[in-house]
Amino acid sequence: MTNPTLAPQSDEYQQIHDGIIRLVDTARTETVRSINAIMTATYWEIGRRIVEFEQGGEARAAYGTQLIERLSVDLSQRYKRGFSTRNLWQIRTFYLCFQHIEIPQTLSDRRLRSLE
């Protein structure tokens, strides 16, 4: 197979070079958007599960603080970062603030609920 010889600054080379840069830049931007949407939906769902567990009955309601603290310890052991008690309280608050607003369902409700 022969390799075409292109001068580094030729118009043909510049077109392929610029096209590849646009492709990679677009892919990276879309990746970040997808990750942000997935994480937003995930945090909303974590908050929902915490609130629903807390409100599952009078006996459970008293254990809200203990629940957050225990989840923080266990999740931090598994994932190392991102699940401090402060973050879990903020995730819970995020859900409470936006529980009536439809979060873009990058992860479908069915898929999230199947992970319960």
N, C-alpha and C positions, 0 to 999 in steps of 0.2 A: 504494500500500500504506500502510495506516495503522499507526502505531506505538502500541502500548499504552502508556499512561502509568502508570508504577509509582512510587509514592513510594519514595525510597531506603531507607527502613527498614521497608517493608511486609513481611509474612510471605512473600508470593510472591517478592518480590525477594530476601529473605534465603535462601530455599530454593534458588533458582537460583545465587545467589552462593556459598553454602556447597557446593553440589554441584559447581560448577566448581572450587573450591579443592581439594576432595577428589580430583577427577579428575586435576588437574594434579599434586598432591602424590604421588598413587599412581603416575602415569606417571614422574615423576622418580625415585622410589624404585626402581621396576622397571628403569629405564634404568641406574641405578648398579649394581644387582645384576647385570644382564646384562653390563655392561662388565667388572665384577670377575670374573665367571665366565669370560668370553672371554679376558681377560688372564691369568688363572690357567692356563687350558688352553694358551694360547699360550706362556707362559714355561716350563711343563712340557715342551712339545714342543720348544722351543729347547734346553732342557737335555738332553733325550733325544738330539737330533741331535748336540750337542756331544760327549756321552759316547760315543755309537755311533761317531762319527768317530774319536775318540781310541782307542777299543778295536778299531778295524777291522783292526789288525795291529800287530806289534811296531814296525815303522818309524814308524807313525803315533803310537803312544803317546808317543814322545819329543817330539812337536810340540805337546803340550797347551797349554803356555804361549804358544808362538808363535801357535797357532790363536786363543786368546782375545784376544791383543793385536791380531792382524790383523783379526779380526771386530769388535773394538771400534773400531778406526780406520775401517773401511769402513762399519759400521752407523751410527756417529756422524756421518760425513759425510752420509749419506743422511737420517737421522732427527733429528740434532742432539742429542737428549737420550735418556737411558735405557739406553745401551749402553756405559757405561764398563767398563774391565776388571774393576773391583770388582763391578759389577752382573752381568756375564756369569759371573763365578766364583760369585756367589750364585745365579744362575739354574741353573747346573750343579749346585750343591749342593742346591738345591730339588728338582731331578729325582732326584738320588741318594737323598735322604731319603724321597721319596714315589713312587719308581718302581714299588712294588708295591701302591700304593693307587690305586684308580680315581678319577681326577679327573673331575668332572662334565663330560660331553662336550657342552658347548654348541657347540663346533666338533667335528663328528664326526671320528673317526679317518680315515675315508675322505677327507674334505675336506682335512684337514691333510696327509695323505700325498700328495694330488694336487698340493699346492703344492711338493713337493720338487723 
